[in-house]
Amino acid sequence: MSEKNLNRIRALRPLGSRDYRLLFAAVGIEVFGTGMWTIVMVFQVLALDDSPLALSAVATGMSLGLFAFSILGGVVADRFSKRRIIITVQGCTAAVMTVVAVLSLTETIELWHVGAASFAMGAGSAFFYPAYSAYLPQVLQSEQLLAANGLEGALRPSMGQGLGPALGGIVVGTFFPAIGAMIVAASYAIAFILTLFLSRRDELTTVTSPEQRTSVWGDLRAGVNYVARTRWLLWTLIFGSSLALIIQGPIEVLLPFITRDRFEDAESTFGFLLAAFGIGGAIGSLVVSSLKLPRRYLTFMIACWGGGTLPLAVIGVADNLILMLSALFIVGAATGAGVVIWGTLLQRLVPLDMIGRVASLDFFVSIAFMPVSIAIAGPLSLLVPIPVIFVIAGIAPPALALIALLAGRMRESEMERSLDER
């Protein structure tokens, strides 16, 4: 498709940029590799130590790496070249995965090797995504950012939750984990090579010069202060973290119990339900990216996240699979649409020299509350019936959304900063 034709389709306009095409391809291949690693890691651990405790410990490594470096990743993104950070992360991850593949092929791999690789992958993500978020506004026009975030929003569930794990299961099932590890390593190596061709434009206009730099702690404090005094940003983060706390646990921990109690083939039913959620997220992302940024962009975003959870109440009361699939599809679509708007607002409303830190703070808050939600969902189900928990998870966020809209003065912010697009 020619560049002229790409520009006619709003959702595809970012692909007219050479740098974005390279970055989009690299991210897609990386996400595929990460999704495949989730399967390879599980069966590599089981081959070494068939123990739930061992698997839990190793699987936690990625979250620990992400959590440990999420804040630092934003500071680094705002201090140094985003291109160099992206290249370094992809290269280091490719090297780590190559070592794991060699160790697995030579049958010298140990549990701590797998755990260290997962930790390194999580740490790499903590540095990559703030740099990626801050790099996009330097290679795309502002009116193309919504479409770019929509494309990424569709790419992640389809590659990271769909094709990557599916192919990983086939490869590991047909051969053995080492072959899967080789494919993961090759994926990151290809992504690394692609990023080498990104233009050096951000290296020529580094946001923070050496003379302007303060300490890492000073940069972090400046980022926190910026968020604290920017009402729409602060209340969006508060609402977003509350949302993660409310809905993540029920979907990931309690939904399998509902499927077990209501359907004979619980395993496949649970898989279909998660697939509906993921497909909804991808389609919601693409639909929003095909449209203009709403004039009431903050209201639209909060409404998507708040109102989009209402179908979770259907999960609590309905035992019809079609209704449950539809409900999770809608939740996924609304969530995906809101995330696309959120990513675009960070890149258009936050100062360029602050995007990395704000993105990392968002990352930090999100990953901090998700495991908490997962941890408390099980014990809570012993006190409150699971269907009731889903009903609460469906109706509580709209009330919190209204509070966020009022406390964050979202309407005033929208009037002060018009983001009308052509």
Salt bridges, closest charged atoms under 4 A:
ASP19 OD1 - ARG18 NH1 3.53
ASP19 OD2 - ARG201 NH2 3.07
ASP78 OD2 - ARG357 NE 2.75
GLU143 OE2 - ARG422 NH2 2.50
GLU152 OE2 - ARG156 NE 2.69
GLU203 OE2 - ARG83 NH1 2.85
GLU203 OE2 - ARG84 NE 3.51
GLU203 OE1 - ARG200 NH1 3.46
ASP219 OD2 - ARG79 NH1 2.59
ASP261 OD1 - ARG260 NE 3.53
GLU414 OE1 - ARG296 NE 2.75
ASP420 OD1 - ARG295 NE 3.63
GLU421 OE1 - ARG10 NH1 3.43
GLU421 OE2 - ARG348 NH1 2.92
